[in-house]
Amino acid sequence: MKYMILCAVLILHGLHRVCLALQPSHILTCIGIVALVLIAFYPAYTNLEGGLDCTVTILADNILSLVVPAYNEAERLPLMLDVTLEYLNTNRKEITRLFNAVGGCRPSELLLQFEFIIVNDGSTDDTESVVRKYAAENVTNGDIVKLVSMHTNNGKGGAVKMGILKSSGQLCLMLDADGATDIADGLPKVLNGMKDLVGGNNRRGNASSFLPPAAVFGSRAHLEEESSASRSKIRTFLMHSFHLFVKILCSPRIKDTQCGFKLFTRSAAVLLFTNLHLRRWAFDTEVVVIAEKLDVSLAEVGVVWHEVEGSKLDADKITLAFVSLGMLRDMVCVRACYLLGIWTLKR
């Protein structure tokens, strides 16, 4: 905050002196330049560190955490939970084996339990009551449901940050409320990807809590050519442009930052999300930047993904263009804030 106040004072002081020396016609140009600078750094002073008001309700017990951000998802969330729970309960033994393989643990008869963390991001519909009813009627086998109720809407990044920091599993999976990524395909792939990333690095070898910082991103990059055939030219152009800027500003190692299916070790979750500033759509790009700066191991695996009706980003071309420009602005701001020391990282 002190950096922002100092910058504002310097800008105002400089603008005052410049205005005294310039002709009236040039003053408007100077004001326009200052306005553009302030717009570019908008995320820097609207995403300052601070607590996010929420109430946590423990509804049911855990090991692998599944964090689901939800904003007005009363209709889609139960369908996603039905599919997810059916898969997890039917394949609990196999998922336990994959989970243990990541941590280098010996085979055990103790089956994995799941911790669902549903983050109600200030919804105006019945999302909260739907979650409470669903947990009471459908969650068994000693699994946990945590309902995190944000007092106001903070954006997907704020919801995911809160959910992950409230989780207690040694592996934490972020997934979307619409179920766009096939859990039956995606979960085994990210678990195997995590095993390849950290295999042999767990020196204790008896608990996944000692896993090094690592993250595996589900990716739709392999579906781009197929999806381009059904997308409009403007959406295809924006998609390729966004990927180009991600490569330049974030990391050349991750092609698809925006797929809502990511697996983190506990140590990576704490490192990445305690440092995260962005709270809206572009938060995934900052996660990648932080991971690069803190040497968190990254991998990307292709997952089965399908479009689901009711997307929060369903919009006309003009709105979509403004959203894309906003995300580009956020990426540029992230790079500038870390470069100038406005944001610092805690290890």
Secondary structure, 3 states (H helix, E strand, C coil): CHHHHHHHHHHHHHHHHHHHHCCHHHHHHHHHHHHHHHHHCHHHHHCCCCCCCEEEEECCCCCEEEEEEECCCCCHHHHHHHHHHHHHHHCHHHHHHHHHHHHCCCCCCCCCCEEEEEEEECCCCCHHHHHHHHHHHHCCCCCEEEEEEECCCCCHHHHHHHHHHCCCCCEEEEECCCCCECHHHHHHHHHHHHHHHHCCCCCCCCCHHHCCCEEEEEECHHHHHHHHCCCCHHHHHHHHHHHHHHHHHCCCCCCCCCCCEEEEEHHHHHHHHHHCCCCCCCHHHHHHHHHHHCCCEEEEEECCECCCCCCCCCCCHHHHHHHHHHHHHHHHHHHHHHHHCCCCCCC
